[in-house]
Amino acid sequence: MPPASPATAKNPNAAKLFLNWCLSVEGQTFMIKEQGNLTSLKVPPVLAKGYDPNKVKSWVPNFKQYQELRATWIEDWNRAYNYRQ
């Protein structure tokens, strides 16, 4: 059973097949074309409509920034989704 499937799944084999398809080139191609998803495959099968890899800017904070922002992010998330710990 794949790790993304809960232990109580009624159809663990179906979950495994679906996950395998989602991660396949065929599944990735479908999700890019039909849903506008991005892929983490080293060689993307296609590019999403309007996606320009040269214009994508990723922000990766350094550890100090992470420490400073983490509590605020968690508060915002909890407030947005009415989550109580």
mmCIF file as gemmi writes it, N, C-alpha and C atoms, coordinates in Angstrom:
data_model
loop_
_atom_site.group_PDB
_atom_site.id
_atom_site.type_symbol
_atom_site.label_atom_id
_atom_site.label_alt_id
_atom_site.label_comp_id
_atom_site.label_asym_id
_atom_site.label_entity_id
_atom_site.label_seq_id
_atom_site.pdbx_PDB_ins_code
_atom_site.Cartn_x
_atom_site.Cartn_y
_atom_site.Cartn_z
_atom_site.occupancy
_atom_site.B_iso_or_equiv
_atom_site.pdbx_formal_charge
_atom_site.auth_seq_id
_atom_site.auth_asym_id
_atom_site.pdbx_PDB_model_num
ATOM 1 N N . MET Axp A 1 ? 0.847 -1.182 0 1 0 ? 1 A 1
ATOM 2 C CA . MET Axp A 1 ? 0 0 0 1 0 ? 1 A 1
ATOM 3 C C . MET Axp A 1 ? 0.895 1.25 0 1 0 ? 1 A 1
ATOM 4 N N . PRO Axp A 2 ? 0.587 2.23 -0.879 1 0 ? 2 A 1
ATOM 5 C CA . PRO Axp A 2 ? 1.426 3.429 -0.907 1 0 ? 2 A 1
ATOM 6 C C . PRO Axp A 2 ? 1.245 4.251 0.355 1 0 ? 2 A 1
ATOM 7 N N . PRO Axp A 3 ? 2.252 5.015 0.74 1 0 ? 3 A 1
ATOM 8 C CA . PRO Axp A 3 ? 2.155 5.807 1.964 1 0 ? 3 A 1
ATOM 9 C C . PRO Axp A 3 ? 1.058 6.858 1.904 1 0 ? 3 A 1
ATOM 10 N N . ALA Axp A 4 ? 0.613 7.253 0.714 1 0 ? 4 A 1
ATOM 11 C CA . ALA Axp A 4 ? -0.422 8.284 0.6 1 0 ? 4 A 1
ATOM 12 C C . ALA Axp A 4 ? -1.818 7.711 0.798 1 0 ? 4 A 1
ATOM 13 N N . SER Axp A 5 ? -1.925 6.436 0.991 1 0 ? 5 A 1
ATOM 14 C CA . SER Axp A 5 ? -3.211 5.78 1.156 1 0 ? 5 A 1
ATOM 15 C C . SER Axp A 5 ? -3.389 5.395 2.63 1 0 ? 5 A 1
ATOM 16 N N . PRO Axp A 6 ? -4.525 5.744 3.242 1 0 ? 6 A 1
ATOM 17 C CA . PRO Axp A 6 ? -4.706 5.421 4.652 1 0 ? 6 A 1
ATOM 18 C C . PRO Axp A 6 ? -4.821 3.91 4.89 1 0 ? 6 A 1
ATOM 19 N N . ALA Axp A 7 ? -4.441 3.471 6.054 1 0 ? 7 A 1
ATOM 20 C CA . ALA Axp A 7 ? -4.493 2.052 6.398 1 0 ? 7 A 1
ATOM 21 C C . ALA Axp A 7 ? -5.913 1.51 6.361 1 0 ? 7 A 1
ATOM 22 N N . THR Axp A 8 ? -6.9 2.375 6.513 1 0 ? 8 A 1
ATOM 23 C CA . THR Axp A 8 ? -8.302 1.941 6.529 1 0 ? 8 A 1
ATOM 24 C C . THR Axp A 8 ? -8.97 2.04 5.159 1 0 ? 8 A 1
ATOM 25 N N . ALA Axp A 9 ? -8.19 2.267 4.102 1 0 ? 9 A 1
ATOM 26 C CA . ALA Axp A 9 ? -8.757 2.411 2.762 1 0 ? 9 A 1
ATOM 27 C C . ALA Axp A 9 ? -9.545 1.163 2.383 1 0 ? 9 A 1
ATOM 28 N N . LYS Axp A 10 ? -10.732 1.369 1.81 1 0 ? 10 A 1
ATOM 29 C CA . LYS Axp A 10 ? -11.558 0.227 1.395 1 0 ? 10 A 1
ATOM 30 C C . LYS Axp A 10 ? -10.972 -0.472 0.177 1 0 ? 10 A 1
ATOM 31 N N . ASN Axp A 11 ? -10.279 0.28 -0.663 1 0 ? 11 A 1
ATOM 32 C CA . ASN Axp A 11 ? -9.69 -0.277 -1.882 1 0 ? 11 A 1
ATOM 33 C C . ASN Axp A 11 ? -8.22 0.129 -2 1 0 ? 11 A 1
ATOM 34 N N . PRO Axp A 12 ? -7.352 -0.452 -1.187 1 0 ? 12 A 1
ATOM 35 C CA . PRO Axp A 12 ? -5.947 -0.036 -1.208 1 0 ? 12 A 1
ATOM 36 C C . PRO Axp A 12 ? -5.281 -0.263 -2.567 1 0 ? 12 A 1
ATOM 37 N N . ASN Axp A 13 ? -5.694 -1.309 -3.295 1 0 ? 13 A 1
ATOM 38 C CA . ASN Axp A 13 ? -5.097 -1.544 -4.607 1 0 ? 13 A 1
ATOM 39 C C . ASN Axp A 13 ? -5.496 -0.451 -5.593 1 0 ? 13 A 1
ATOM 40 N N . ALA Axp A 14 ? -6.74 0.014 -5.512 1 0 ? 14 A 1
ATOM 41 C CA . ALA Axp A 14 ? -7.188 1.106 -6.373 1 0 ? 14 A 1
ATOM 42 C C . ALA Axp A 14 ? -6.416 2.38 -6.034 1 0 ? 14 A 1
ATOM 43 N N . ALA Axp A 15 ? -6.184 2.631 -4.755 1 0 ? 15 A 1
ATOM 44 C CA . ALA Axp A 15 ? -5.426 3.804 -4.338 1 0 ? 15 A 1
ATOM 45 C C . ALA Axp A 15 ? -4.001 3.731 -4.883 1 0 ? 15 A 1
ATOM 46 N N . LYS Axp A 16 ? -3.411 2.547 -4.828 1 0 ? 16 A 1
ATOM 47 C CA . LYS Axp A 16 ? -2.05 2.364 -5.334 1 0 ? 16 A 1
ATOM 48 C C . LYS Axp A 16 ? -2.002 2.598 -6.845 1 0 ? 16 A 1
ATOM 49 N N . LEU Axp A 17 ? -2.965 2.041 -7.568 1 0 ? 17 A 1
ATOM 50 C CA . LEU Axp A 17 ? -3.009 2.243 -9.015 1 0 ? 17 A 1
ATOM 51 C C . LEU Axp A 17 ? -3.178 3.722 -9.361 1 0 ? 17 A 1
ATOM 52 N N . PHE Axp A 18 ? -4.075 4.401 -8.639 1 0 ? 18 A 1
ATOM 53 C CA . PHE Axp A 18 ? -4.307 5.821 -8.908 1 0 ? 18 A 1
ATOM 54 C C . PHE Axp A 18 ? -3.051 6.643 -8.637 1 0 ? 18 A 1
ATOM 55 N N . LEU Axp A 19 ? -2.394 6.383 -7.529 1 0 ? 19 A 1
ATOM 56 C CA . LEU Axp A 19 ? -1.177 7.105 -7.192 1 0 ? 19 A 1
ATOM 57 C C . LEU Axp A 19 ? -0.086 6.841 -8.224 1 0 ? 19 A 1
ATOM 58 N N . ASN Axp A 20 ? 0.053 5.584 -8.645 1 0 ? 20 A 1
ATOM 59 C CA . ASN Axp A 20 ? 1.043 5.261 -9.67 1 0 ? 20 A 1
ATOM 60 C C . ASN Axp A 20 ? 0.746 6.014 -10.963 1 0 ? 20 A 1
ATOM 61 N N . TRP Axp A 21 ? -0.542 6.107 -11.34 1 0 ? 21 A 1
ATOM 62 C CA . TRP Axp A 21 ? -0.917 6.833 -12.545 1 0 ? 21 A 1
ATOM 63 C C . TRP Axp A 21 ? -0.622 8.325 -12.383 1 0 ? 21 A 1
ATOM 64 N N . CYS Axp A 22 ? -0.972 8.877 -11.227 1 0 ? 22 A 1
ATOM 65 C CA . CYS Axp A 22 ? -0.738 10.313 -10.984 1 0 ? 22 A 1
ATOM 66 C C . CYS Axp A 22 ? 0.728 10.675 -11.135 1 0 ? 22 A 1
ATOM 67 N N . LEU Axp A 23 ? 1.611 9.775 -10.757 1 0 ? 23 A 1
ATOM 68 C CA . LEU Axp A 23 ? 3.04 10.049 -10.795 1 0 ? 23 A 1
ATOM 69 C C . LEU Axp A 23 ? 3.689 9.646 -12.11 1 0 ? 23 A 1
ATOM 70 N N . SER Axp A 24 ? 2.925 8.987 -13.006 1 0 ? 24 A 1
ATOM 71 C CA . SER Axp A 24 ? 3.461 8.565 -14.298 1 0 ? 24 A 1
ATOM 72 C C . SER Axp A 24 ? 3.526 9.745 -15.256 1 0 ? 24 A 1
ATOM 73 N N . VAL Axp A 25 ? 4.246 9.587 -16.346 1 0 ? 25 A 1
ATOM 74 C CA . VAL Axp A 25 ? 4.316 10.63 -17.371 1 0 ? 25 A 1
ATOM 75 C C . VAL Axp A 25 ? 2.92 10.883 -17.939 1 0 ? 25 A 1
ATOM 76 N N . GLU Axp A 26 ? 2.157 9.812 -18.163 1 0 ? 26 A 1
ATOM 77 C CA . GLU Axp A 26 ? 0.791 9.96 -18.682 1 0 ? 26 A 1
ATOM 78 C C . GLU Axp A 26 ? -0.076 10.769 -17.709 1 0 ? 26 A 1
ATOM 79 N N . GLY Axp A 27 ? -0.015 10.438 -16.456 1 0 ? 27 A 1
ATOM 80 C CA . GLY Axp A 27 ? -0.798 11.15 -15.45 1 0 ? 27 A 1
ATOM 81 C C . GLY Axp A 27 ? -0.349 12.595 -15.302 1 0 ? 27 A 1
ATOM 82 N N . GLN Axp A 28 ? 0.948 12.816 -15.304 1 0 ? 28 A 1
ATOM 83 C CA . GLN Axp A 28 ? 1.476 14.174 -15.195 1 0 ? 28 A 1
ATOM 84 C C . GLN Axp A 28 ? 1.055 15.014 -16.403 1 0 ? 28 A 1
ATOM 85 N N . THR Axp A 29 ? 1.105 14.419 -17.6 1 0 ? 29 A 1
ATOM 86 C CA . THR Axp A 29 ? 0.697 15.125 -18.814 1 0 ? 29 A 1
ATOM 87 C C . THR Axp A 29 ? -0.769 15.532 -18.718 1 0 ? 29 A 1
ATOM 88 N N . PHE Axp A 30 ? -1.623 14.597 -18.289 1 0 ? 30 A 1
ATOM 89 C CA . PHE Axp A 30 ? -3.048 14.902 -18.15 1 0 ? 30 A 1
ATOM 90 C C . PHE Axp A 30 ? -3.26 16.047 -17.168 1 0 ? 30 A 1
ATOM 91 N N . MET Axp A 31 ? -2.63 15.951 -16.005 1 0 ? 31 A 1
ATOM 92 C CA . MET Axp A 31 ? -2.856 16.958 -14.968 1 0 ? 31 A 1
ATOM 93 C C . MET Axp A 31 ? -2.314 18.33 -15.368 1 0 ? 31 A 1
ATOM 94 N N . ILE Axp A 32 ? -1.254 18.361 -16.155 1 0 ? 32 A 1
ATOM 95 C CA . ILE Axp A 32 ? -0.722 19.639 -16.629 1 0 ? 32 A 1
ATOM 96 C C . ILE Axp A 32 ? -1.688 20.248 -17.639 1 0 ? 32 A 1
ATOM 97 N N . LYS Axp A 33 ? -2.1 19.439 -18.625 1 0 ? 33 A 1
ATOM 98 C CA . LYS Axp A 33 ? -2.967 19.951 -19.691 1 0 ? 33 A 1
ATOM 99 C C . LYS Axp A 33 ? -4.368 20.285 -19.201 1 0 ? 33 A 1
ATOM 100 N N . GLU Axp A 34 ? -4.953 19.413 -18.4 1 0 ? 34 A 1
ATOM 101 C CA . GLU Axp A 34 ? -6.357 19.56 -18.019 1 0 ? 34 A 1
ATOM 102 C C . GLU Axp A 34 ? -6.581 20.366 -16.744 1 0 ? 34 A 1
ATOM 103 N N . GLN Axp A 35 ? -5.612 20.337 -15.834 1 0 ? 35 A 1
ATOM 104 C CA . GLN Axp A 35 ? -5.813 21 -14.551 1 0 ? 35 A 1
ATOM 105 C C . GLN Axp A 35 ? -4.847 22.15 -14.316 1 0 ? 35 A 1
ATOM 106 N N . GLY Axp A 36 ? -3.887 22.324 -15.222 1 0 ? 36 A 1
ATOM 107 C CA . GLY Axp A 36 ? -2.931 23.41 -15.059 1 0 ? 36 A 1
ATOM 108 C C . GLY Axp A 36 ? -1.898 23.163 -13.978 1 0 ? 36 A 1
ATOM 109 N N . ASN Axp A 37 ? -1.733 21.904 -13.556 1 0 ? 37 A 1
ATOM 110 C CA . ASN Axp A 37 ? -0.75 21.58 -12.524 1 0 ? 37 A 1
ATOM 111 C C . ASN Axp A 37 ? 0.672 21.761 -13.059 1 0 ? 37 A 1
ATOM 112 N N . LEU Axp A 38 ? 1.612 21.858 -12.156 1 0 ? 38 A 1
ATOM 113 C CA . LEU Axp A 38 ? 3.026 21.841 -12.501 1 0 ? 38 A 1
ATOM 114 C C . LEU Axp A 38 ? 3.562 20.47 -12.131 1 0 ? 38 A 1
ATOM 115 N N . THR Axp A 39 ? 4.738 20.142 -12.586 1 0 ? 39 A 1
ATOM 116 C CA . THR Axp A 39 ? 5.315 18.833 -12.311 1 0 ? 39 A 1
ATOM 117 C C . THR Axp A 39 ? 6.683 18.974 -11.67 1 0 ? 39 A 1
ATOM 118 N N . SER Axp A 40 ? 7.094 17.943 -10.965 1 0 ? 40 A 1
ATOM 119 C CA . SER Axp A 40 ? 8.445 17.939 -10.412 1 0 ? 40 A 1
ATOM 120 C C . SER Axp A 40 ? 9.324 16.956 -11.183 1 0 ? 40 A 1
ATOM 121 N N . LEU Axp A 41 ? 8.807 16.43 -12.304 1 0 ? 41 A 1
ATOM 122 C CA . LEU Axp A 41 ? 9.618 15.546 -13.132 1 0 ? 41 A 1
ATOM 123 C C . LEU Axp A 41 ? 10.797 16.343 -13.686 1 0 ? 41 A 1
ATOM 124 N N . LYS Axp A 42 ? 11.953 15.716 -13.792 1 0 ? 42 A 1
ATOM 125 C CA . LYS Axp A 42 ? 13.136 16.415 -14.294 1 0 ? 42 A 1
ATOM 126 C C . LYS Axp A 42 ? 12.923 16.903 -15.723 1 0 ? 42 A 1
ATOM 127 N N . VAL Axp A 43 ? 12.234 16.092 -16.51 1 0 ? 43 A 1
ATOM 128 C CA . VAL Axp A 43 ? 11.914 16.479 -17.882 1 0 ? 43 A 1
ATOM 129 C C . VAL Axp A 43 ? 10.392 16.519 -17.986 1 0 ? 43 A 1
ATOM 130 N N . PRO Axp A 44 ? 9.797 17.719 -17.924 1 0 ? 44 A 1
ATOM 131 C CA . PRO Axp A 44 ? 8.34 17.802 -17.964 1 0 ? 44 A 1
ATOM 132 C C . PRO Axp A 44 ? 7.815 17.329 -19.315 1 0 ? 44 A 1
ATOM 133 N N . PRO Axp A 45 ? 6.724 16.542 -19.321 1 0 ? 45 A 1
ATOM 134 C CA . PRO Axp A 45 ? 6.172 16.045 -20.577 1 0 ? 45 A 1
ATOM 135 C C . PRO Axp A 45 ? 5.613 17.178 -21.44 1 0 ? 45 A 1
ATOM 136 N N . VAL Axp A 46 ? 5.035 18.171 -20.819 1 0 ? 46 A 1
ATOM 137 C CA . VAL Axp A 46 ? 4.528 19.369 -21.496 1 0 ? 46 A 1
ATOM 138 C C . VAL Axp A 46 ? 4.595 20.495 -20.478 1 0 ? 46 A 1
ATOM 139 N N . LEU Axp A 47 ? 4.454 21.706 -20.946 1 0 ? 47 A 1
ATOM 140 C CA . LEU Axp A 47 ? 4.411 22.838 -20.019 1 0 ? 47 A 1
ATOM 141 C C . LEU Axp A 47 ? 2.97 23.304 -19.898 1 0 ? 47 A 1
ATOM 142 N N . ALA Axp A 48 ? 2.575 23.725 -18.719 1 0 ? 48 A 1
ATOM 143 C CA . ALA Axp A 48 ? 1.228 24.24 -18.496 1 0 ? 48 A 1
ATOM 144 C C . ALA Axp A 48 ? 1.036 25.496 -19.332 1 0 ? 48 A 1
ATOM 145 N N . LYS Axp A 49 ? -0.201 25.704 -19.771 1 0 ? 49 A 1
ATOM 146 C CA . LYS Axp A 49 ? -0.527 26.871 -20.579 1 0 ? 49 A 1
ATOM 147 C C . LYS Axp A 49 ? -0.116 28.146 -19.862 1 0 ? 49 A 1
ATOM 148 N N . GLY Axp A 50 ? 0.64 28.991 -20.536 1 0 ? 50 A 1
ATOM 149 C CA . GLY Axp A 50 ? 1.051 30.255 -19.946 1 0 ? 50 A 1
ATOM 150 C C . GLY Axp A 50 ? 2.231 30.149 -18.995 1 0 ? 50 A 1
ATOM 151 N N . TYR Axp A 51 ? 2.737 28.949 -18.763 1 0 ? 51 A 1
ATOM 152 C CA . TYR Axp A 51 ? 3.853 28.764 -17.831 1 0 ? 51 A 1
ATOM 153 C C . TYR Axp A 51 ? 5.163 29.072 -18.538 1 0 ? 51 A 1
ATOM 154 N N . ASP Axp A 52 ? 5.92 29.969 -17.987 1 0 ? 52 A 1
ATOM 155 C CA . ASP Axp A 52 ? 7.228 30.299 -18.52 1 0 ? 52 A 1
ATOM 156 C C . ASP Axp A 52 ? 8.243 30.049 -17.412 1 0 ? 52 A 1
ATOM 157 N N . PRO Axp A 53 ? 9.029 28.96 -17.532 1 0 ? 53 A 1
ATOM 158 C CA . PRO Axp A 53 ? 9.967 28.623 -16.461 1 0 ? 53 A 1
ATOM 159 C C . PRO Axp A 53 ? 10.985 29.721 -16.183 1 0 ? 53 A 1
ATOM 160 N N . ASN Axp A 54 ? 11.205 30.614 -17.159 1 0 ? 54 A 1
ATOM 161 C CA . ASN Axp A 54 ? 12.153 31.701 -16.952 1 0 ? 54 A 1
ATOM 162 C C . ASN Axp A 54 ? 11.588 32.809 -16.078 1 0 ? 54 A 1
ATOM 163 N N . LYS Axp A 55 ? 10.278 32.824 -15.892 1 0 ? 55 A 1
ATOM 164 C CA . LYS Axp A 55 ? 9.652 33.878 -15.097 1 0 ? 55 A 1
ATOM 165 C C . LYS Axp A 55 ? 9.275 33.413 -13.686 1 0 ? 55 A 1
ATOM 166 N N . VAL Axp A 56 ? 9.494 32.147 -13.399 1 0 ? 56 A 1
ATOM 167 C CA . VAL Axp A 56 ? 9.152 31.617 -12.083 1 0 ? 56 A 1
ATOM 168 C C . VAL Axp A 56 ? 10.249 31.975 -11.102 1 0 ? 56 A 1
ATOM 169 N N . LYS Axp A 57 ? 9.858 32.597 -10.018 1 0 ? 57 A 1
ATOM 170 C CA . LYS Axp A 57 ? 10.82 32.966 -8.983 1 0 ? 57 A 1
ATOM 171 C C . LYS Axp A 57 ? 10.409 32.27 -7.693 1 0 ? 57 A 1
ATOM 172 N N . SER Axp A 58 ? 11.27 31.449 -7.195 1 0 ? 58 A 1
ATOM 173 C CA . SER Axp A 58 ? 10.998 30.754 -5.944 1 0 ? 58 A 1
ATOM 174 C C . SER Axp A 58 ? 11.633 31.527 -4.804 1 0 ? 58 A 1
ATOM 175 N N . TRP Axp A 59 ? 10.946 31.547 -3.684 1 0 ? 59 A 1
ATOM 176 C CA . TRP Axp A 59 ? 11.494 32.186 -2.497 1 0 ? 59 A 1
ATOM 177 C C . TRP Axp A 59 ? 11.777 31.105 -1.479 1 0 ? 59 A 1
ATOM 178 N N . VAL Axp A 60 ? 13.014 30.991 -1.102 1 0 ? 60 A 1
ATOM 179 C CA . VAL Axp A 60 ? 13.416 30.028 -0.086 1 0 ? 60 A 1
ATOM 180 C C . VAL Axp A 60 ? 14.07 30.831 1.037 1 0 ? 60 A 1
ATOM 181 N N . PRO Axp A 61 ? 13.406 30.905 2.2 1 0 ? 61 A 1
ATOM 182 C CA . PRO Axp A 61 ? 13.964 31.717 3.277 1 0 ? 61 A 1
ATOM 183 C C . PRO Axp A 61 ? 15.189 31.049 3.899 1 0 ? 61 A 1
ATOM 184 N N . ASN Axp A 62 ? 16.039 31.863 4.426 1 0 ? 62 A 1
ATOM 185 C CA . ASN Axp A 62 ? 17.129 31.273 5.189 1 0 ? 62 A 1
ATOM 186 C C . ASN Axp A 62 ? 16.561 30.867 6.557 1 0 ? 62 A 1
ATOM 187 N N . PHE Axp A 63 ? 17.315 30.129 7.319 1 0 ? 63 A 1
ATOM 188 C CA . PHE Axp A 63 ? 16.78 29.571 8.564 1 0 ? 63 A 1
ATOM 189 C C . PHE Axp A 63 ? 16.349 30.653 9.548 1 0 ? 63 A 1
ATOM 190 N N . LYS Axp A 64 ? 17.086 31.742 9.602 1 0 ? 64 A 1
ATOM 191 C CA . LYS Axp A 64 ? 16.724 32.828 10.519 1 0 ? 64 A 1
ATOM 192 C C . LYS Axp A 64 ? 15.363 33.42 10.132 1 0 ? 64 A 1
ATOM 193 N N . GLN Axp A 65 ? 15.142 33.64 8.832 1 0 ? 65 A 1
ATOM 194 C CA . GLN Axp A 65 ? 13.848 34.139 8.37 1 0 ? 65 A 1
ATOM 195 C C . GLN Axp A 65 ? 12.738 33.155 8.731 1 0 ? 65 A 1
ATOM 196 N N . TYR Axp A 66 ? 13.017 31.869 8.527 1 0 ? 66 A 1
ATOM 197 C CA . TYR Axp A 66 ? 12.036 30.835 8.848 1 0 ? 66 A 1
ATOM 198 C C . TYR Axp A 66 ? 11.652 30.912 10.328 1 0 ? 66 A 1
ATOM 199 N N . GLN Axp A 67 ? 12.641 31.01 11.196 1 0 ? 67 A 1
ATOM 200 C CA . GLN Axp A 67 ? 12.366 31.078 12.627 1 0 ? 67 A 1
ATOM 201 C C . GLN Axp A 67 ? 11.521 32.3 12.977 1 0 ? 67 A 1
ATOM 202 N N . GLU Axp A 68 ? 11.814 33.427 12.316 1 0 ? 68 A 1
ATOM 203 C CA . GLU Axp A 68 ? 11.083 34.662 12.603 1 0 ? 68 A 1
ATOM 204 C C . GLU Axp A 68 ? 9.644 34.621 12.086 1 0 ? 68 A 1
ATOM 205 N N . LEU Axp A 69 ? 9.412 33.947 10.965 1 0 ? 69 A 1
ATOM 206 C CA . LEU Axp A 69 ? 8.103 33.966 10.319 1 0 ? 69 A 1
ATOM 207 C C . LEU Axp A 69 ? 7.2 32.782 10.683 1 0 ? 69 A 1
ATOM 208 N N . ARG Axp A 70 ? 7.762 31.702 11.165 1 0 ? 70 A 1
ATOM 209 C CA . ARG Axp A 70 ? 7.02 30.462 11.381 1 0 ? 70 A 1
ATOM 210 C C . ARG Axp A 70 ? 5.783 30.65 12.264 1 0 ? 70 A 1
ATOM 211 N N . ALA Axp A 71 ? 5.93 31.256 13.404 1 0 ? 71 A 1
ATOM 212 C CA . ALA Axp A 71 ? 4.806 31.408 14.335 1 0 ? 71 A 1
ATOM 213 C C . ALA Axp A 71 ? 3.679 32.221 13.71 1 0 ? 71 A 1
ATOM 214 N N . THR Axp A 72 ? 4.03 33.276 12.983 1 0 ? 72 A 1
ATOM 215 C CA . THR Axp A 72 ? 3.018 34.105 12.321 1 0 ? 72 A 1
ATOM 216 C C . THR Axp A 72 ? 2.294 33.311 11.246 1 0 ? 72 A 1
ATOM 217 N N . TRP Axp A 73 ? 3.044 32.538 10.467 1 0 ? 73 A 1
ATOM 218 C CA . TRP Axp A 73 ? 2.428 31.727 9.422 1 0 ? 73 A 1
ATOM 219 C C . TRP Axp A 73 ? 1.451 30.721 10.023 1 0 ? 73 A 1
ATOM 220 N N . ILE Axp A 74 ? 1.849 30.081 11.102 1 0 ? 74 A 1
ATOM 221 C CA . ILE Axp A 74 ? 0.98 29.088 11.742 1 0 ? 74 A 1
ATOM 222 C C . ILE Axp A 74 ? -0.276 29.756 12.282 1 0 ? 74 A 1
ATOM 223 N N . GLU Axp A 75 ? -0.126 30.913 12.897 1 0 ? 75 A 1
ATOM 224 C CA . GLU Axp A 75 ? -1.299 31.66 13.385 1 0 ? 75 A 1
ATOM 225 C C . GLU Axp A 75 ? -2.244 32 12.24 1 0 ? 75 A 1
ATOM 226 N N . ASP Axp A 76 ? -1.692 32.5 11.13 1 0 ? 76 A 1
ATOM 227 C CA . ASP Axp A 76 ? -2.506 32.852 9.961 1 0 ? 76 A 1
ATOM 228 C C . ASP Axp A 76 ? -3.233 31.63 9.423 1 0 ? 76 A 1
ATOM 229 N N . TRP Axp A 77 ? -2.523 30.517 9.314 1 0 ? 77 A 1
ATOM 230 C CA . TRP Axp A 77 ? -3.116 29.279 8.815 1 0 ? 77 A 1
ATOM 231 C C . TRP Axp A 77 ? -4.258 28.836 9.731 1 0 ? 77 A 1
ATOM 232 N N . ASN Axp A 78 ? -4.003 28.807 11.022 1 0 ? 78 A 1
ATOM 233 C CA . ASN Axp A 78 ? -5.016 28.37 11.984 1 0 ? 78 A 1
ATOM 234 C C . ASN Axp A 78 ? -6.247 29.273 11.94 1 0 ? 78 A 1
ATOM 235 N N . ARG Axp A 79 ? -6.034 30.57 11.803 1 0 ? 79 A 1
ATOM 236 C CA . ARG Axp A 79 ? -7.146 31.518 11.726 1 0 ? 79 A 1
ATOM 237 C C . ARG Axp A 79 ? -7.933 31.312 10.423 1 0 ? 79 A 1
ATOM 238 N N . ALA Axp A 80 ? -7.227 31.157 9.317 1 0 ? 80 A 1
ATOM 239 C CA . ALA Axp A 80 ? -7.874 31.005 8.007 1 0 ? 80 A 1
ATOM 240 C C . ALA Axp A 80 ? -8.714 29.735 7.937 1 0 ? 80 A 1
ATOM 241 N N . TYR Axp A 81 ? -8.248 28.664 8.558 1 0 ? 81 A 1
ATOM 242 C CA . TYR Axp A 81 ? -8.944 27.379 8.475 1 0 ? 81 A 1
ATOM 243 C C . TYR Axp A 81 ? -9.638 26.994 9.776 1 0 ? 81 A 1
ATOM 244 N N . ASN Axp A 82 ? -9.733 27.961 10.685 1 0 ? 82 A 1
ATOM 245 C CA . ASN Axp A 82 ? -10.411 27.736 11.966 1 0 ? 82 A 1
ATOM 246 C C . ASN Axp A 82 ? -9.863 26.478 12.649 1 0 ? 82 A 1
ATOM 247 N N . TYR Axp A 83 ? -8.562 26.35 12.651 1 0 ? 83 A 1
ATOM 248 C CA . TYR Axp A 83 ? -7.913 25.178 13.223 1 0 ? 83 A 1
ATOM 249 C C . TYR Axp A 83 ? -7.526 25.463 14.658 1 0 ? 83 A 1
ATOM 250 N N . ARG Axp A 84 ? -7.822 24.517 15.535 1 0 ? 84 A 1
ATOM 251 C CA . ARG Axp A 84 ? -7.447 24.665 16.951 1 0 ? 84 A 1
ATOM 252 C C . ARG Axp A 84 ? -6.601 23.501 17.363 1 0 ? 84 A 1
ATOM 253 N N . GLN Axp A 85 ? -5.503 23.798 17.989 1 0 ? 85 A 1
ATOM 254 C CA . GLN Axp A 85 ? -4.596 22.725 18.414 1 0 ? 85 A 1
ATOM 255 C C . GLN Axp A 85 ? -4.882 22.337 19.837 1 0 ? 85 A 1
